[in-house]
Amino acid sequence: TQQAINLELYRRFQDEGIDFAYPTRTLFIESQPAEAGTV
């Protein structure tokens, strides 16, 4: 199954000392004109 494959890959990377960062997401929000209101 896919889970077994992923787990084996994770273990092999871990054995080699390879780390992965946690998934992150950056959100950029453009500023709105003052008359647009507030949230």
N, C-alpha and C positions, 0 to 999 in steps of 0.2 A: 504494500500500500504506500501511498505518498507519505504518510506519517512516518513509516519505518525508514524510508529513504532519507527524509529530512533529519530524523534522529541520528542515523548513521553518519550523515554528512557533518552534523553538529559535533558529534563525538570525535570524528577524525580531525576536524579543525581544532577542537579543544586539545586533543593530544599533541598537535603541532604548535600550540600556543597562539593560534590565530583567534582574535576577538572581533566581534561585530558590535557596532554601536546600536543602541536601541533605535527603532524607527522614529524619526522626528519630522515635523512639518512646520514650515515657516509661513506665516500668513502676513502679507503686506496689505495694509488698509490705507487707501488714499483719503486725505482729509476732504471734508465736504465744506461748502460755504456755510457761514453762520446761519443764513436764512433757511437752510434746508431742514433745520430742526435738530433735536437731540434724540438719542436712543436711550 
